[in-house]
């Protein structure tokens, strides 16, 4: 799933968490597959990310393609990963917890890879990952300086 917000919750083992709508098609697919991917995309693709919220996966043959996002299968897990991702984490679902109106999915990172300008941190002179700041009549992101 494209990511605008996630959290690292453990280094050993490597665990990440993401909150999702339990009624959402993508969330249901992740629960059924017991796996998911997280893809960080460049802010130039924010329109595609925003349009994902308007496309209901049950009504689409390929929700990602309909949003203009090409994808392939993960390197380690059978999960979709975005071809244009700046970074990708392939995760095996290890836990889920209902928190308010969302589910917190915790995944063990089975594979992680990133674009060339990422070593220990992002080279923000070249890459501008989407930084989620909220949802007000559409996706709100931090545009950077």
GROMACS elastic network, one bead per residue, 0.5 to 0.9 nm:
[ bonds ]
;  ai    aj funct       b0    kb
    1    26     6  0.71641   500
    1    27     6  0.87261   500
    1    30     6  0.87947   500
    1    36     6  0.68045   500
    1    37     6  0.56022   500
    1    38     6  0.51369   500
    1    39     6  0.62725   500
    1    80     6  0.78293   500
    1    81     6  0.76938   500
    1    82     6  0.85176   500
    2    37     6  0.79220   500
    2    38     6  0.56650   500
    2    40     6  0.62875   500
    2    41     6  0.73195   500
    2    49     6  0.70142   500
    2    52     6  0.88947   500
    2    81     6  0.85922   500
    2    82     6  0.78326   500
    2    85     6  0.85787   500
    3     6     6  0.68177   500
    3    18     6  0.82729   500
    3    38     6  0.56855   500
    3    39     6  0.55301   500
    3    40     6  0.55457   500
    3    41     6  0.77104   500
    3    49     6  0.86291   500
    3   130     6  0.83348   500
    3   132     6  0.88496   500
    4    39     6  0.87233   500
    4    40     6  0.71653   500
    4    41     6  0.85346   500
    4    49     6  0.87069   500
    4   129     6  0.87394   500
    4   130     6  0.61775   500
    4   131     6  0.60417   500
    4   132     6  0.50849   500
    4   133     6  0.86754   500
    4   141     6  0.88193   500
    5    18     6  0.69614   500
    5    19     6  0.82495   500
    5   130     6  0.89934   500
    5   131     6  0.74758   500
    5   132     6  0.63582   500
    6    16     6  0.68922   500
    6    17     6  0.57205   500
    6    19     6  0.75715   500
    6    38     6  0.84974   500
    7    15     6  0.86385   500
    7    16     6  0.54922   500
    7    17     6  0.52016   500
    7    18     6  0.66163   500
    8    11     6  0.75768   500
    8    14     6  0.78161   500
    8    15     6  0.60649   500
    8    17     6  0.63789   500
    9    14     6  0.77293   500
    9    15     6  0.54431   500
    9    16     6  0.53255   500
    9    17     6  0.65946   500
    9   106     6  0.83005   500
   10    13     6  0.60884   500
   10    14     6  0.53114   500
   10    16     6  0.70304   500
   11    15     6  0.65748   500
   11    16     6  0.89959   500
   12    15     6  0.76597   500
   13   108     6  0.70907   500
   13   109     6  0.82499   500
   14   107     6  0.83650   500
   14   108     6  0.57016   500
   14   109     6  0.55729   500
   14   110     6  0.82535   500
   15    91     6  0.83141   500
   15    94     6  0.87676   500
   15   106     6  0.65462   500
   15   107     6  0.55090   500
   15   109     6  0.58979   500
   16    91     6  0.81802   500
   16   105     6  0.82480   500
   16   106     6  0.56330   500
   16   107     6  0.54816   500
   16   108     6  0.66303   500
   16   109     6  0.70947   500
   17   104     6  0.64584   500
   17   105     6  0.54626   500
   17   107     6  0.63321   500
   18    38     6  0.87871   500
   18   103     6  0.82332   500
   18   104     6  0.57039   500
   18   105     6  0.53925   500
   18   106     6  0.66745   500
   18   107     6  0.84625   500
   19    99     6  0.86266   500
   19   102     6  0.60781   500
   19   103     6  0.55053   500
   19   105     6  0.61237   500
   19   106     6  0.88310   500
   20    23     6  0.86055   500
   20    24     6  0.74075   500
   20    26     6  0.85030   500
   20    27     6  0.61892   500
   20   101     6  0.88248   500
   20   102     6  0.54039   500
   20   103     6  0.54069   500
   20   104     6  0.65600   500
   20   105     6  0.74914   500
   21    24     6  0.51351   500
   21    25     6  0.86210   500
   21    26     6  0.86829   500
   21    27     6  0.65554   500
   21    28     6  0.89399   500
   21   101     6  0.70110   500
   21   103     6  0.62782   500
   22    25     6  0.82021   500
   22    26     6  0.88836   500
   22    27     6  0.59042   500
   22    28     6  0.67824   500
   22    98     6  0.84985   500
   22   101     6  0.77881   500
   22   102     6  0.59425   500
   22   103     6  0.57814   500
   23    26     6  0.87423   500
   23    27     6  0.71835   500
   23    28     6  0.70832   500
   23   102     6  0.88231   500
   24    27     6  0.52831   500
   24    28     6  0.63229   500
   24    29     6  0.87614   500
   24    56     6  0.80924   500
   24    57     6  0.81889   500
   25    28     6  0.51328   500
   25    29     6  0.62463   500
   25    30     6  0.87391   500
   25    56     6  0.69632   500
   25    57     6  0.54434   500
   25    58     6  0.65368   500
   26    29     6  0.50552   500
   26    30     6  0.62459   500
   26    31     6  0.86837   500
   26    57     6  0.70427   500
   27    30     6  0.51185   500
   27    31     6  0.62518   500
   27    32     6  0.86420   500
   27    36     6  0.89554   500
   27   103     6  0.84844   500
   27   105     6  0.88229   500
   28    31     6  0.51183   500
   28    32     6  0.61382   500
   28    33     6  0.85704   500
   29    32     6  0.50842   500
   29    33     6  0.60120   500
   29    34     6  0.82215   500
   29    35     6  0.85706   500
   29    36     6  0.83758   500
   30    33     6  0.51619   500
   30    34     6  0.56407   500
   30    35     6  0.54379   500
   30    36     6  0.53455   500
   30    37     6  0.87507   500
   30    79     6  0.88465   500
   30    93     6  0.78491   500
   30   105     6  0.89365   500
   31    35     6  0.70857   500
   31    36     6  0.84440   500
   31    93     6  0.75903   500
   31    96     6  0.87466   500
   31   105     6  0.86899   500
   32    35     6  0.80290   500
   33    36     6  0.75525   500
   33    78     6  0.86910   500
   33    79     6  0.83695   500
   33    92     6  0.88476   500
   33    93     6  0.84595   500
   34    91     6  0.87687   500
   34    92     6  0.61150   500
   34    94     6  0.78393   500
   34   107     6  0.89529   500
   35    77     6  0.76344   500
   35    78     6  0.80209   500
   35    79     6  0.69063   500
   35    90     6  0.76633   500
   35    91     6  0.55933   500
   35    94     6  0.86456   500
   35   107     6  0.74351   500
   36    77     6  0.83965   500
   36    78     6  0.85930   500
   36    79     6  0.58513   500
   36    80     6  0.77656   500
   36    81     6  0.89824   500
   36    89     6  0.84527   500
   36    90     6  0.61808   500
   36    91     6  0.53288   500
   36    92     6  0.65244   500
   36    93     6  0.71388   500
   36   107     6  0.77560   500
   37    74     6  0.79419   500
   37    77     6  0.86663   500
   37    79     6  0.61968   500
   37    80     6  0.67393   500
   37    81     6  0.62960   500
   37    88     6  0.68138   500
   37    89     6  0.54633   500
   37    91     6  0.56738   500
   37    92     6  0.85573   500
   37   109     6  0.89328   500
   38    81     6  0.76408   500
   38    82     6  0.89311   500
   38    87     6  0.81219   500
   38    88     6  0.55707   500
   38    89     6  0.51347   500
   38    90     6  0.65761   500
   38    91     6  0.77654   500
   39    81     6  0.67430   500
   39    82     6  0.64363   500
   39    84     6  0.88200   500
   39    85     6  0.55618   500
   39    86     6  0.73099   500
   39    87     6  0.57963   500
   39    89     6  0.66521   500
   39    90     6  0.88018   500
   40    82     6  0.87617   500
   40    84     6  0.88924   500
   40    85     6  0.54868   500
   40    86     6  0.55331   500
   40    87     6  0.51725   500
   40    88     6  0.64144   500
   40    89     6  0.88982   500
   40   129     6  0.64659   500
   40   130     6  0.72023   500
   41    44     6  0.81539   500
   41    45     6  0.66195   500
   41    46     6  0.78667   500
   41    49     6  0.84652   500
   41    82     6  0.83611   500
   41    84     6  0.67448   500
   41    86     6  0.53355   500
   41    87     6  0.72489   500
   41   128     6  0.82400   500
   41   129     6  0.55455   500
   41   130     6  0.62597   500
   42    45     6  0.56909   500
   42    46     6  0.72561   500
   42    84     6  0.81155   500
   42    85     6  0.72851   500
   42    86     6  0.65935   500
   42   127     6  0.65485   500
   42   128     6  0.52550   500
   42   130     6  0.57630   500
   43    46     6  0.50083   500
   43    47     6  0.84304   500
   43   127     6  0.83701   500
   43   128     6  0.55261   500
   43   129     6  0.52990   500
   43   131     6  0.80017   500
   43   141     6  0.82161   500
   43   142     6  0.89931   500
   43   143     6  0.78232   500
   44    47     6  0.76138   500
   44    48     6  0.88851   500
   44   128     6  0.78720   500
   44   129     6  0.85320   500
   44   130     6  0.83932   500
   45    48     6  0.54001   500
   45    49     6  0.64826   500
   45    50     6  0.87686   500
   45    68     6  0.89024   500
   45    69     6  0.85923   500
   45    84     6  0.88394   500
   45   130     6  0.82881   500
   46    50     6  0.59998   500
   46    51     6  0.85243   500
   46   130     6  0.67830   500
   46   139     6  0.78897   500
   46   141     6  0.81536   500
   47    50     6  0.50176   500
   47    51     6  0.61153   500
   47    52     6  0.87743   500
   47    67     6  0.84283   500
   47   139     6  0.83014   500
   48    51     6  0.51249   500
   48    52     6  0.65246   500
   48    64     6  0.85755   500
   48    66     6  0.89105   500
   48    67     6  0.51212   500
   48    68     6  0.59596   500
   48    69     6  0.68419   500
   49    52     6  0.53750   500
   49    53     6  0.75378   500
   49    67     6  0.73113   500
   49    68     6  0.89542   500
   49    69     6  0.84988   500
   49   139     6  0.81333   500
   50    53     6  0.58097   500
   50    54     6  0.75573   500
   50    67     6  0.85429   500
   50   138     6  0.66560   500
   50   139     6  0.54760   500
   50   140     6  0.88955   500
   51    54     6  0.52309   500
   51    55     6  0.65940   500
   51    66     6  0.87869   500
   51    67     6  0.58519   500
   51    68     6  0.89403   500
   51   138     6  0.87563   500
   51   139     6  0.88662   500
   52    55     6  0.53263   500
   52    56     6  0.79350   500
   52    57     6  0.87789   500
   52    63     6  0.71764   500
   52    64     6  0.72267   500
   52    66     6  0.83681   500
   52    67     6  0.59320   500
   53    56     6  0.75351   500
   53   138     6  0.86993   500
   53   139     6  0.88868   500
   55    58     6  0.87839   500
   55    59     6  0.76905   500
   55    60     6  0.73048   500
   55    63     6  0.65507   500
   55    66     6  0.78827   500
   55    67     6  0.77499   500
   56    59     6  0.55196   500
   56    60     6  0.65949   500
   56    63     6  0.73938   500
   57    60     6  0.51328   500
   57    61     6  0.75999   500
   57    62     6  0.74050   500
   57    63     6  0.54493   500
   57    64     6  0.88033   500
   58    61     6  0.78218   500
   58    63     6  0.85753   500
   59    62     6  0.89581   500
   59    63     6  0.83970   500
   60    63     6  0.54017   500
   60    66     6  0.75570   500
   61    65     6  0.86953   500
   61    66     6  0.83136   500
   62    65     6  0.54123   500
   62    66     6  0.61459   500
   62    67     6  0.87652   500
   63    66     6  0.50468   500
   63    67     6  0.63385   500
   63    68     6  0.88405   500
   63    69     6  0.86798   500
   64    67     6  0.51577   500
   64    68     6  0.64870   500
   64    69     6  0.51360   500
   64    70     6  0.67663   500
   64    71     6  0.73529   500
   64    82     6  0.84457   500
   65    70     6  0.56538   500
   65    71     6  0.76138   500
   66    69     6  0.73440   500
   67    70     6  0.88307   500
   69    82     6  0.66348   500
   69    83     6  0.76285   500
   69    84     6  0.75443   500
   70    81     6  0.85699   500
   70    82     6  0.59758   500
   70    83     6  0.57219   500
   70    84     6  0.73101   500
   71    80     6  0.61398   500
   71    81     6  0.53474   500
   71    83     6  0.50333   500
   71    84     6  0.80070   500
   72    79     6  0.82439   500
   72    80     6  0.55501   500
   72    81     6  0.54835   500
   72    82     6  0.65171   500
   72    83     6  0.65872   500
   73    76     6  0.86235   500
   73    77     6  0.76429   500
   73    78     6  0.58804   500
   73    79     6  0.54921   500
   73    81     6  0.58651   500
   73    82     6  0.86551   500
   74    77     6  0.53348   500
   74    78     6  0.57154   500
   74    79     6  0.53146   500
   74    80     6  0.58874   500
   74    81     6  0.56434   500
   74    90     6  0.68705   500
   74   111     6  0.86085   500
   75    78     6  0.78749   500
   75    79     6  0.87184   500
   75    81     6  0.88615   500
   75    90     6  0.81869   500
   75   111     6  0.74647   500
   76    79     6  0.85347   500
   76    90     6  0.72876   500
   76   110     6  0.70928   500
   76   111     6  0.63742   500
   77    80     6  0.87353   500
   77    90     6  0.64856   500
   77    91     6  0.77215   500
   77    92     6  0.79899   500
   77   110     6  0.77322   500
   77   111     6  0.81303   500
   78    90     6  0.88853   500
   79    90     6  0.72838   500
   79    91     6  0.87211   500
   80    90     6  0.89598   500
   81    84     6  0.88519   500
   81    85     6  0.77445   500
   81    88     6  0.70722   500
   81    89     6  0.86267   500
   81    90     6  0.81043   500
   82    85     6  0.52831   500
   82    86     6  0.89899   500
   82    88     6  0.79302   500
   83    86     6  0.88006   500
   84    87     6  0.88487   500
   85    88     6  0.64253   500
   85   114     6  0.78110   500
   85   115     6  0.78727   500
   86   113     6  0.85092   500
   86   114     6  0.55504   500
   86   115     6  0.50991   500
   86   116     6  0.86608   500
   86   118     6  0.85330   500
   86   127     6  0.80178   500
   86   129     6  0.74649   500
   87   112     6  0.74136   500
   87   113     6  0.57012   500
   87   115     6  0.61897   500
   87   118     6  0.85360   500
   88   111     6  0.80308   500
   88   112     6  0.56024   500
   88   113     6  0.55108   500
   88   114     6  0.62883   500
   89   109     6  0.61594   500
   89   110     6  0.74596   500
   89   111     6  0.57588   500
   89   113     6  0.67641   500
   89   114     6  0.88279   500
   90   107     6  0.84772   500
   90   108     6  0.81995   500
   90   109     6  0.57469   500
   90   110     6  0.56474   500
   90   111     6  0.51160   500
   90   112     6  0.63369   500
   91    94     6  0.88016   500
   91   106     6  0.84874   500
   91   108     6  0.50911   500
   91   110     6  0.54937   500
   91   111     6  0.72113   500
   91   112     6  0.88555   500
   92   106     6  0.83918   500
   92   107     6  0.50997   500
   92   108     6  0.51814   500
   92   109     6  0.66605   500
   92   110     6  0.67773   500
   93    96     6  0.78233   500
   93   105     6  0.69799   500
   93   106     6  0.59950   500
   93   108     6  0.64568   500
   94   105     6  0.78955   500
   94   106     6  0.58158   500
   94   107     6  0.53551   500
   94   108     6  0.64648   500
   95   104     6  0.80795   500
   95   105     6  0.60274   500
   95   106     6  0.50478   500
   95   107     6  0.69486   500
   96   103     6  0.64382   500
   96   104     6  0.54475   500
   96   106     6  0.60749   500
   96   107     6  0.88737   500
   97   102     6  0.85056   500
   97   103     6  0.54996   500
   97   104     6  0.51566   500
   97   105     6  0.67958   500
   97   106     6  0.85423   500
   98   101     6  0.73150   500
   98   102     6  0.59921   500
   98   104     6  0.62379   500
   98   105     6  0.89262   500
   99   102     6  0.54619   500
   99   103     6  0.57925   500
   99   104     6  0.66487   500
  100   103     6  0.78684   500
  107   110     6  0.87556   500
  109   112     6  0.69228   500
  114   117     6  0.80899   500
  114   118     6  0.62933   500
  114   119     6  0.83989   500
  115   118     6  0.58498   500
  115   119     6  0.88157   500
  116   119     6  0.75721   500
  117   121     6  0.84091   500
  117   122     6  0.64655   500
  117   123     6  0.56426   500
  117   124     6  0.87038   500
  117   126     6  0.74695   500
  117   127     6  0.76862   500
  118   121     6  0.56262   500
  118   123     6  0.63868   500
  119   122     6  0.70456   500
  119   123     6  0.85349   500
  121   124     6  0.88337   500
  122   125     6  0.86354   500
  122   126     6  0.85475   500
  122   127     6  0.71251   500
  122   128     6  0.86364   500
  122   129     6  0.88174   500
  123   126     6  0.58164   500
  123   127     6  0.61808   500
  123   128     6  0.86011   500
  124   128     6  0.58834   500
  124   129     6  0.83370   500
  125   128     6  0.78072   500
  128   131     6  0.84456   500
  128   143     6  0.83317   500
  128   144     6  0.78307   500
  130   141     6  0.64251   500
  130   142     6  0.73295   500
  130   143     6  0.82496   500
  131   140     6  0.85995   500
  131   141     6  0.54341   500
  131   142     6  0.55359   500
  131   143     6  0.80365   500
  131   144     6  0.89916   500
  132   135     6  0.84292   500
  132   139     6  0.76436   500
  132   140     6  0.63083   500
  132   142     6  0.66585   500
  133   139     6  0.80480   500
  133   140     6  0.54386   500
  133   141     6  0.50996   500
  133   142     6  0.63562   500
  134   138     6  0.85435   500
  134   139     6  0.64970   500
  134   140     6  0.51928   500
  134   141     6  0.71097   500
  135   138     6  0.54354   500
  135   140     6  0.55129   500
  135   141     6  0.87438   500
  136   139     6  0.65924   500
  136   140     6  0.66484   500
  137   140     6  0.84892   500
  141   144     6  0.89669   500
  142   145     6  0.89300   500
